[in-house]
């Protein structure tokens, strides 16, 4: 796995197959069922604003990195994969009242927030990492993460650079966002909203190759007269990015120079003292040594056991043992943080593969309420109904998603799956044509995808596969 941050941070983010734990990074928490996009299909997805994001098709490799929580295609998922969502540049200004910046009491108007988010979306769509990073105040995030550290001035710049500089690389948070959005995944604005006195912008991240999804809630503030992202709440990790970086900084400083941490107190100090044990705990989880991991968890200081990243590693290890152990870990996680969604996201694959449909549906219901009814979650729920072979319910959810956002390509691909499973080949053809015309998707040779086997034998396919001829100005043009 590529490390996310400095080398000193890398061990804190072990890759477990395609599952990432306690990561200071971007990506997916659970994979929704996609549609039956052929693996070689290429697409160029256009937003309503005309900005295009070219995808690499379903065969694109998933970015190496995820926030804490599960990120895998569950075994019960529908066959096939998704295409790319419309890109993140579809930004609308907030219609809510202006907020107050705590530093200089300047108001943030809906218009300037909308303009700022347009700039952020354009940088993502065009794959401009430097432009994207200019919209994030990494220096402020690092300063918040290192509060209370007693680092000599001559060492502070170099130490903080270990956590700032990787953001200019593909493996950093920003690089992961851009890579996902420009290689077949998507990064789309869900809403602009308020949390306390903060103005926030909630984005949905969907990885390419059906590898997972997550939500990032950007806190927007004014820095030197300009709007910037001053922190990011990552749903798959259940905490602010600054908190995740702080935990990694504490562990790193404990190894480099323990004297820098003399000013820390409480849980932070306990984390520093238990650094070696925490490292071994994480390593054992990475090796899928679930029993060894949980045995070490029991020996950690009680305050360290309550660290969100530590609890999520415990939840992952518990999932490898049995349902009872998993539910105990999840219950204690939610007791520690009643509004946690990272645990729900991490458990979704095991719920689906284990046919625990009621738990799956409740978890998605809680998340849907929290994010404000994102239609993408209808696609996730449709996946569950496809696994149950309840295609009528899946269709209803997908129709609702499309009615709410007809640019949601994941819903259209999932609808193809439902049509094929129902043997409704006439509508399958219409949906595939919709993908080709509205999303510029080259569907490719469907005969190479087993999901299309019966469709290929149908009269509808025989008619559909023939070239379409259009006459314009006396010319014959083959479409």
C-alpha positions as CSV (number, residue, x, y, z in Angstrom):
1,X,0.0,0.0,0.0
2,X,1.2,3.5,-0.7
3,X,1.7,5.4,2.5
4,X,-0.5,8.4,3.1
5,X,1.6,11.1,4.6
6,X,5.2,10.7,5.7
7,X,7.0,7.4,6.1
8,X,6.5,7.7,9.8
9,X,2.7,7.8,9.3
10,X,2.6,4.9,6.8
11,X,2.4,2.1,9.3
12,X,-0.7,3.7,10.9
13,X,-2.7,3.1,7.8
14,X,-2.4,-0.6,6.9
15,X,-4.2,-1.9,3.9
16,X,-6.3,-4.9,4.5
17,X,-7.1,-6.3,1.1
18,X,-9.0,-3.3,-0.2
19,X,-10.1,-2.4,3.3
20,X,-8.4,0.6,4.9
21,X,-8.3,1.4,8.6
22,X,-7.6,4.6,10.5
23,X,-6.5,6.3,7.3
24,X,-5.7,10.0,7.1
25,X,-7.1,9.8,3.6
26,X,-9.9,10.1,1.2
27,X,-11.7,7.2,-0.1
28,X,-14.4,4.7,0.1
29,X,-16.3,3.3,3.0
30,X,-18.7,0.9,1.2
31,X,-19.3,-0.2,-2.4
32,X,-22.8,0.1,-3.7
33,X,-23.9,-2.3,-6.5
34,X,-23.2,-0.6,-9.7
35,X,-24.7,-1.6,-13.0
36,X,-23.6,-3.9,-15.7
37,X,-21.1,-1.7,-17.4
38,X,-18.7,-3.8,-19.5
39,X,-15.2,-3.7,-18.0
40,X,-13.7,-2.2,-21.1
41,X,-16.2,0.5,-21.5
42,X,-14.8,4.1,-21.6
43,X,-16.7,7.2,-20.8
44,X,-16.5,10.9,-20.8
45,X,-19.1,12.2,-18.4
46,X,-20.3,15.8,-18.8
47,X,-21.8,17.9,-16.1
48,X,-24.7,20.3,-16.7
49,X,-22.1,23.1,-16.7
50,X,-20.4,21.4,-19.6
51,X,-17.2,20.4,-17.8
52,X,-16.1,16.9,-18.8
53,X,-14.4,14.3,-16.6
54,X,-13.0,11.4,-18.6
55,X,-13.2,8.0,-16.9
56,X,-11.0,5.0,-17.4
57,X,-13.9,2.6,-17.3
58,X,-14.7,0.0,-14.8
59,X,-11.3,-1.6,-15.2
60,X,-9.6,1.3,-13.5
61,X,-7.7,0.4,-10.4
62,X,-9.1,1.8,-7.1
63,X,-6.9,4.5,-5.5
64,X,-4.9,3.1,-2.6
65,X,-6.3,4.8,0.4
66,X,-9.5,5.1,2.4
67,X,-10.8,6.6,5.5
68,X,-11.3,4.4,8.5
69,X,-14.0,1.9,7.7
70,X,-14.9,-0.7,5.2
71,X,-14.3,-0.3,1.5
72,X,-14.8,-3.4,-0.6
73,X,-17.2,-4.9,-3.1
74,X,-19.4,-7.3,-1.1
75,X,-19.8,-10.7,-2.4
76,X,-23.5,-10.4,-2.9
77,X,-23.2,-7.3,-5.1
78,X,-24.8,-7.3,-8.5
79,X,-22.6,-8.4,-11.3
80,X,-20.8,-5.7,-13.2
81,X,-19.5,-2.2,-12.3
82,X,-20.4,1.4,-12.4
83,X,-19.4,4.2,-14.7
84,X,-18.3,7.6,-13.5
85,X,-20.7,10.0,-11.9
86,X,-21.0,13.5,-13.3
87,X,-18.1,15.5,-11.9
88,X,-18.0,17.6,-8.8
89,X,-18.2,21.0,-10.6
90,X,-22.0,21.0,-10.3
91,X,-22.0,23.6,-7.6
92,X,-24.9,25.7,-6.3
93,X,-24.5,28.6,-3.9
94,X,-26.0,28.2,-0.5
95,X,-29.4,29.8,0.0
96,X,-28.9,29.8,3.8
97,X,-28.1,32.8,5.9
98,X,-24.5,34.1,5.9
99,X,-22.3,32.8,8.7
100,X,-19.7,34.4,11.0
101,X,-16.0,33.6,10.8
102,X,-14.7,33.2,14.3
103,X,-11.4,35.0,13.5
104,X,-12.4,38.2,11.9
105,X,-16.2,38.2,12.0
106,X,-16.5,38.6,8.2
107,X,-19.7,37.3,6.8
108,X,-19.7,34.4,4.3
109,X,-22.3,35.1,1.7
110,X,-24.0,32.3,-0.3
111,X,-22.7,33.8,-3.5
112,X,-19.0,33.8,-2.5
113,X,-19.3,30.3,-1.0
114,X,-20.8,29.1,-4.4
115,X,-18.0,30.8,-6.3
116,X,-15.4,29.2,-4.0
117,X,-17.0,25.7,-4.5
118,X,-17.1,26.2,-8.3
119,X,-13.3,26.9,-8.2
120,X,-12.8,23.8,-6.0
121,X,-14.9,21.7,-8.4
122,X,-13.1,22.9,-11.5
123,X,-9.7,22.0,-10.0
124,X,-11.0,18.5,-9.3
125,X,-12.6,18.1,-12.8
126,X,-9.5,19.3,-14.5
127,X,-7.2,17.2,-12.3
128,X,-5.2,20.3,-11.1
129,X,-3.8,19.2,-7.8
130,X,-2.0,22.4,-7.1
131,X,-5.1,24.4,-7.7
132,X,-7.1,22.1,-5.4
133,X,-4.6,22.4,-2.6
134,X,-4.6,26.2,-2.8
135,X,-8.2,26.0,-1.7
136,X,-7.2,24.1,1.5
137,X,-5.4,25.7,4.4
138,X,-3.0,22.8,5.1
139,X,-0.9,25.1,7.3
140,X,-3.8,25.8,9.6
141,X,-4.9,22.1,9.7
142,X,-1.3,21.2,10.7
143,X,-1.2,23.9,13.3
144,X,-4.5,22.6,14.9
145,X,-3.2,19.1,14.8
146,X,0.0,20.0,16.6
147,X,-1.4,22.1,19.3
148,X,0.4,21.6,22.6
149,X,3.5,20.2,21.0
150,X,6.8,21.7,22.3
151,X,8.7,21.5,19.1
152,X,11.9,23.7,18.8
153,X,11.6,26.3,16.0
154,X,14.5,24.7,14.1
155,X,12.7,21.3,14.0
156,X,9.0,22.4,13.7
157,X,9.1,23.3,10.0
158,X,10.6,20.0,9.0
159,X,8.3,18.0,11.2
160,X,5.1,19.7,10.0
161,X,6.3,19.3,6.4
162,X,6.2,15.5,6.8
163,X,2.4,15.9,7.0
164,X,2.0,18.8,4.6
165,X,4.2,17.9,1.7
166,X,2.6,14.6,0.8
167,X,-0.6,16.5,0.0
168,X,1.1,17.5,-3.2
169,X,1.5,13.9,-4.2
170,X,-1.0,11.4,-5.7
171,X,-1.1,9.4,-2.5
172,X,-2.1,12.4,-0.3
173,X,-5.7,13.3,0.5
174,X,-6.0,15.8,-2.4
175,X,-4.4,13.4,-4.8
176,X,-6.8,10.6,-3.9
177,X,-9.8,12.9,-4.4
178,X,-8.6,14.0,-7.9
179,X,-7.5,10.6,-9.0
180,X,-10.8,9.1,-8.1
181,X,-12.8,11.8,-9.8
182,X,-10.7,11.6,-13.0
183,X,-10.3,7.9,-13.4
184,X,-13.9,6.7,-13.5
185,X,-15.1,7.6,-10.0
186,X,-16.8,10.8,-8.9
187,X,-16.7,13.6,-6.4
188,X,-20.0,15.5,-6.2
189,X,-21.4,18.2,-4.1
190,X,-24.4,17.0,-2.0
191,X,-25.3,20.1,-0.1
192,X,-24.1,23.3,1.5
193,X,-25.2,23.5,5.1
194,X,-24.4,24.7,8.6
195,X,-23.1,23.0,11.7
196,X,-23.2,25.3,14.6
197,X,-21.4,28.5,13.4
198,X,-19.6,26.6,10.6
199,X,-20.5,26.8,6.9
200,X,-19.8,23.4,5.4
201,X,-19.9,21.7,2.0
202,X,-20.7,18.0,2.0
203,X,-19.2,16.0,-0.9
204,X,-19.8,12.4,-1.9
205,X,-16.8,10.4,-3.1
206,X,-17.4,7.3,-5.2
207,X,-14.3,5.3,-6.1
208,X,-13.9,3.8,-9.6
209,X,-14.3,0.1,-10.1
210,X,-17.1,-0.1,-7.6
211,X,-14.6,0.1,-4.8
212,X,-16.5,2.2,-2.3
213,X,-18.0,5.5,-1.3
214,X,-17.6,8.1,1.5
215,X,-18.6,11.6,2.4
216,X,-16.3,14.5,3.1
217,X,-17.7,17.6,4.9
218,X,-15.6,20.6,4.2
219,X,-15.5,23.4,6.8
220,X,-15.2,26.7,5.0
221,X,-13.6,29.7,6.7
222,X,-11.9,33.0,5.7
223,X,-8.1,33.1,5.8
224,X,-6.3,36.3,4.9
225,X,-9.4,37.6,3.3
226,X,-10.0,34.5,1.1
227,X,-12.3,31.5,1.6
228,X,-10.5,28.3,2.2
229,X,-11.2,24.8,3.6
230,X,-10.0,24.9,7.2
231,X,-10.8,21.3,8.1
232,X,-12.6,18.2,6.8
233,X,-14.9,15.8,8.6
234,X,-14.5,12.4,7.0
235,X,-17.5,10.1,7.5
236,X,-15.6,6.9,7.0
237,X,-13.3,7.8,9.9
238,X,-15.9,9.5,12.1
239,X,-13.7,12.5,12.9
240,X,-12.0,15.6,11.5
241,X,-9.0,15.3,9.3
242,X,-7.0,17.4,11.8
243,X,-7.8,14.9,14.6
244,X,-6.6,12.0,12.4
245,X,-3.4,13.9,11.5
246,X,-2.9,14.8,15.2
247,X,-3.0,11.1,16.2
248,X,-0.4,10.3,13.6
249,X,1.7,13.3,14.7
250,X,1.7,12.1,18.3
251,X,2.8,8.6,17.4
252,X,5.5,10.0,15.1
253,X,6.8,12.5,17.6
254,X,6.8,9.8,20.3
255,X,9.4,7.9,18.2
256,X,11.3,11.0,17.0
257,X,11.5,13.2,20.0
258,X,9.4,12.3,23.1
259,X,10.3,15.6,24.7
260,X,8.2,17.5,22.2
261,X,5.1,15.9,23.8
262,X,5.7,17.1,27.4
263,X,2.9,19.6,27.1
264,X,0.3,17.0,26.2
265,X,-2.3,15.8,28.7
266,X,-4.9,13.1,29.1
267,X,-5.6,10.9,26.2
268,X,-3.0,12.5,23.9
269,X,-0.3,11.7,26.5
270,X,-1.6,8.2,27.0
271,X,-1.5,7.7,23.2
272,X,2.1,8.8,23.1
273,X,3.2,6.5,25.9
274,X,1.4,3.6,24.3
275,X,2.8,4.3,20.8
276,X,4.7,1.1,20.3
277,X,1.8,-1.1,21.5
278,X,-0.6,0.8,19.2
279,X,1.7,0.2,16.3
280,X,1.8,-3.5,17.0
281,X,-2.0,-3.5,17.4
282,X,-2.4,-1.9,14.0
283,X,0.1,-4.2,12.4
284,X,-1.7,-7.3,13.7
285,X,-4.9,-6.1,12.2
286,X,-3.1,-5.5,8.9
287,X,-2.0,-9.1,9.0
288,X,-5.6,-10.1,9.7
289,X,-4.4,-11.6,13.1
290,X,-7.8,-10.7,14.6
291,X,-7.3,-12.6,17.9
292,X,-3.9,-11.1,18.4
293,X,-5.2,-7.6,17.6
294,X,-8.0,-7.9,20.1
295,X,-5.7,-9.3,22.8
296,X,-3.5,-6.2,22.4
297,X,-6.6,-3.9,22.4
298,X,-7.5,-5.3,25.9
299,X,-4.0,-4.2,27.2
300,X,-4.2,-0.6,25.9
301,X,-4.9,2.2,28.3
302,X,-8.7,2.8,28.7
303,X,-8.3,6.3,27.2
304,X,-6.5,5.0,24.1
305,X,-9.1,2.3,23.7
306,X,-11.7,5.2,23.2
307,X,-9.7,6.8,20.3
308,X,-11.9,6.6,17.2
309,X,-9.2,5.2,15.0
310,X,-8.3,2.5,17.6
311,X,-12.0,1.6,18.0
312,X,-12.4,1.2,14.2
313,X,-9.4,-1.1,14.0
314,X,-11.0,-3.2,16.8
315,X,-14.3,-3.2,14.9
316,X,-12.5,-4.5,11.8
317,X,-10.8,-7.3,13.7
318,X,-14.0,-8.2,15.4
319,X,-15.7,-8.6,12.0
320,X,-13.2,-11.3,11.2
321,X,-14.2,-13.3,14.3
322,X,-18.0,-13.5,14.5
323,X,-21.2,-11.5,14.5
324,X,-21.4,-11.3,18.3
325,X,-17.9,-9.9,18.6
326,X,-18.6,-7.4,15.8
327,X,-21.8,-6.2,17.3
328,X,-20.2,-5.7,20.7
329,X,-17.5,-3.6,19.1
330,X,-20.0,-1.6,17.2
331,X,-22.2,-1.0,20.2
332,X,-19.2,0.3,22.2
333,X,-18.2,2.5,19.4
334,X,-21.6,4.1,19.2
335,X,-21.7,4.4,22.9
336,X,-18.5,6.4,22.7
337,X,-19.9,8.5,19.8
338,X,-23.6,8.2,19.4
339,X,-23.5,10.1,16.0
340,X,-20.8,7.8,14.6
341,X,-21.4,6.6,11.0
342,X,-17.9,5.2,10.4
343,X,-18.9,2.0,12.2
344,X,-22.0,1.7,10.1
345,X,-20.0,2.2,6.9
346,X,-17.4,-0.4,7.9
347,X,-20.0,-3.0,8.7
348,X,-22.1,-2.6,5.5
349,X,-20.1,-5.2,3.4
350,X,-20.5,-7.9,6.1
351,X,-24.1,-7.1,6.5
352,X,-24.8,-7.5,2.8
353,X,-22.6,-10.6,2.3
354,X,-24.0,-12.1,5.5
355,X,-27.6,-11.4,4.3
356,X,-28.3,-9.2,7.4
357,X,-30.6,-7.1,5.3
358,X,-32.4,-5.4,8.3
359,X,-29.1,-4.2,9.8
360,X,-28.0,-3.0,6.3
361,X,-31.2,-1.1,5.7
362,X,-31.2,0.6,9.1
363,X,-27.5,1.7,8.7
364,X,-28.3,3.2,5.3
365,X,-31.4,4.8,6.7
366,X,-29.4,6.5,9.4
367,X,-26.8,7.7,7.0
368,X,-29.5,8.9,4.5
369,X,-31.1,11.0,7.2
370,X,-27.8,12.5,8.3
371,X,-26.7,13.6,4.8
372,X,-30.1,14.9,3.8
373,X,-31.5,12.3,1.5
374,X,-28.7,11.8,-1.0
375,X,-30.2,9.9,-4.0
376,X,-27.0,7.9,-4.4
377,X,-28.0,6.0,-1.2
378,X,-31.0,4.8,-3.1
379,X,-28.5,3.0,-5.4
380,X,-26.9,1.4,-2.4
381,X,-30.3,0.2,-1.1
382,X,-31.2,-1.0,-4.5
383,X,-28.1,-3.2,-4.4
384,X,-29.5,-4.9,-1.3
385,X,-32.7,-5.6,-3.1
386,X,-30.9,-7.0,-6.1
387,X,-29.1,-9.3,-3.7
388,X,-32.5,-10.4,-2.5
389,X,-33.8,-10.7,-6.1
390,X,-36.4,-8.2,-5.2
391,X,-36.1,-6.3,-8.5
392,X,-39.4,-4.4,-8.1
393,X,-38.2,-2.7,-5.0
394,X,-34.8,-2.0,-6.6
395,X,-36.4,-0.5,-9.6
396,X,-38.6,1.8,-7.4
397,X,-35.6,3.1,-5.5
398,X,-33.6,3.7,-8.7
399,X,-36.6,5.5,-10.3
400,X,-36.7,7.8,-7.2
401,X,-33.0,8.4,-7.4
402,X,-33.2,9.3,-11.1
403,X,-36.2,11.6,-10.5
404,X,-34.1,13.4,-7.9
405,X,-30.9,13.6,-10.0
406,X,-31.0,12.4,-13.6
407,X,-27.3,12.9,-13.9
408,X,-26.5,10.2,-11.4
409,X,-24.9,7.7,-13.7
410,X,-24.6,5.0,-11.0
411,X,-28.4,4.8,-10.9
412,X,-28.6,4.4,-14.7
413,X,-26.1,1.5,-14.6
414,X,-27.9,-0.1,-11.7
415,X,-31.1,0.2,-13.7
416,X,-29.4,-1.7,-16.5
417,X,-28.7,-4.5,-14.1
418,X,-32.4,-4.6,-12.9
419,X,-33.6,-4.6,-16.5
420,X,-31.4,-7.5,-17.4
421,X,-32.4,-9.5,-14.3
422,X,-36.1,-8.9,-15.1
423,X,-35.4,-9.8,-18.7
424,X,-36.9,-6.4,-19.7
425,X,-34.7,-6.1,-22.7
426,X,-36.6,-3.3,-24.4
427,X,-36.0,-1.0,-21.4
428,X,-32.4,-2.3,-21.1
429,X,-31.8,-1.0,-24.7
430,X,-33.4,2.3,-23.9
431,X,-31.2,2.7,-20.8
432,X,-28.0,1.7,-22.6
433,X,-28.9,4.3,-25.3
434,X,-29.5,6.9,-22.6
435,X,-26.0,6.2,-21.2
436,X,-24.5,6.5,-24.7
437,X,-26.3,9.7,-25.6
438,X,-26.4,11.6,-22.3
439,X,-23.2,10.5,-20.7
440,X,-21.1,9.8,-23.8
441,X,-20.5,6.2,-22.7
442,X,-19.0,3.7,-25.2
443,X,-20.8,0.6,-23.9
444,X,-18.4,-1.6,-25.8
445,X,-18.9,-5.3,-26.7
446,X,-21.5,-6.6,-24.2
447,X,-21.0,-10.1,-25.4
448,X,-17.9,-10.3,-23.2
449,X,-19.9,-9.7,-20.0
450,X,-21.7,-12.7,-18.5
451,X,-24.4,-10.5,-17.1
452,X,-25.5,-9.8,-20.7
453,X,-25.6,-13.5,-21.8
454,X,-29.4,-13.8,-22.1
455,X,-29.8,-10.3,-23.5
456,X,-27.4,-11.1,-26.3
457,X,-29.7,-14.0,-27.4
458,X,-32.7,-11.8,-27.5
459,X,-34.4,-10.1,-30.5
460,X,-33.9,-6.8,-28.8
461,X,-30.2,-7.2,-28.9
462,X,-30.1,-8.3,-32.5
463,X,-31.9,-5.2,-33.5
464,X,-29.9,-2.9,-31.1
465,X,-26.5,-4.1,-32.2
466,X,-27.1,-3.1,-35.9
467,X,-25.5,0.2,-36.9
468,X,-28.0,3.1,-36.9
469,X,-28.1,5.1,-40.1
470,X,-29.0,8.8,-40.2
471,X,-29.5,10.9,-43.3
472,X,-28.4,14.5,-43.2
473,X,-28.1,16.9,-46.2
474,X,-28.1,14.0,-48.7
475,X,-25.3,12.2,-46.8
476,X,-25.6,8.8,-45.2
477,X,-23.9,8.7,-41.8
478,X,-23.4,5.6,-39.7
479,X,-23.8,6.3,-36.0
